Structures are given as structure tokens and as C-alpha cells.
Amino acid sequence: MPEICRFYGIIIAMFFDDHNPPHFHARYGGSNAVIDINTLDILEGKIPPRALNMVIEWAKSHQNELLKDWELAKSHQNPEKIVPLK
């Protein structure tokens, strides 16, 4: 699973050739959530609220880049790194 970004102990990644809808995985500690890129809804899993708020804040400002990375990963190409939340 290629890592796209890492900030404040949160890892953002995507699987190659993953199922729809377009989404990314956010890991924090032992928690994992799958988040829809378009709606930013949690599709499955759970991460602590504070970490989730940071992930959503980051994803809102990088939705276009996340969609581009989704297309790359669907094509078995390495997604590009995205600037972390500061």
C-alpha cells in the first residue's frame, strides 16, 4: 500500500487497483479508517476524533490531488506524495 502522506503520526495511503468509490486509508496508531475522497465520509473503520479532524482538514485542501492519485493507483502506477498538514 503506497504511502501518500504522513503528518502528526497519521499515515495516508492507497491500495493499487482498489475497489470503488475512490477512497484513501488513514492509519493512526492501531486504528484505521477508509475515507471517501469525494464526500470525506468514513466508509469503514474508525480513528480517534482528533486524528480524524486533522485528516478531514488535510483532505479538504487536497481532494483534487487525492483523485489524481486514485487514478494512478487504479492504473498500478505509484501515486504522488501530497504535502502534509502543517
C-alpha positions in Angstrom: 0.0 0.0 0.0 1.8 3.1 -1.2 2.1 5.9 1.4 0.9 9.3 0.1 1.4 11.4 3.2 2.4 11.4 6.8 1.7 14.0 9.5 1.3 14.0 13.3 1.6 10.2 13.4 -1.1 9.8 10.8 -0.3 7.8 7.6 -2.4 8.3 4.5 -2.2 5.5 1.9 -3.9 3.9 -1.1 -4.0 0.3 -2.4 -3.2 -0.4 -6.0 -6.3 -1.4 -8.1 -8.7 -0.9 -5.1 -12.5 -1.1 -5.3 -14.7 2.0 -5.8 -15.7 4.5 -4.6 -12.4 6.5 -4.7 -11.0 6.4 -1.2 -7.9 6.5 0.9 -6.8 4.8 4.1 -5.9 6.8 7.2 -3.9 5.0 9.9 -3.2 6.3 13.4 -1.7 4.1 16.0 -3.6 0.8 15.8 -6.7 2.4 14.2 -7.6 2.5 10.5 -10.3 4.3 8.6 -11.3 4.2 5.0 -12.4 7.7 3.8 -14.3 8.5 0.6 -12.4 11.2 -1.4 -15.5 12.9 -2.8 -17.7 13.1 0.3 -15.0 12.7 3.0 -17.3 10.3 4.8 -15.9 7.3 6.7 -16.7 4.2 4.7 -15.3 1.8 7.3 -13.2 1.7 10.4 -12.5 4.3 13.0 -9.7 6.6 14.2 -9.7 8.9 17.2 -11.8 12.1 16.7 -8.8 14.4 16.9 -6.9 12.5 14.3 -10.0 12.2 12.1 -10.5 16.0 12.2 -6.9 16.5 11.0 -7.3 14.0 8.2 -10.5 15.7 7.0 -8.9 19.2 7.2 -6.0 17.9 5.2 -8.2 16.0 2.7 -10.4 19.0 2.0 -7.5 21.0 0.7 -6.1 18.1 -1.3 -9.2 16.5 -2.9 -8.0 17.0 -6.5 -4.6 15.6 -5.7 -6.2 12.6 -4.0 -8.4 11.9 -7.0 -5.4 12.1 -9.3 -3.5 9.7 -7.0 -6.6 7.4 -7.0 -6.4 7.2 -10.8 -2.7 6.5 -10.7 -3.2 3.7 -8.2 -6.0 2.2 -10.2 -3.6 2.0 -13.1 -1.0 0.3 -11.0 1.2 3.4 -11.0 2.7 4.9 -7.9 0.6 7.7 -6.5 2.4 11.0 -5.9 3.2 12.3 -2.5 1.0 15.1 -1.1 2.1 17.9 1.2 1.3 17.1 4.8 -0.9 19.1 7.2 1.1 21.8 8.9 
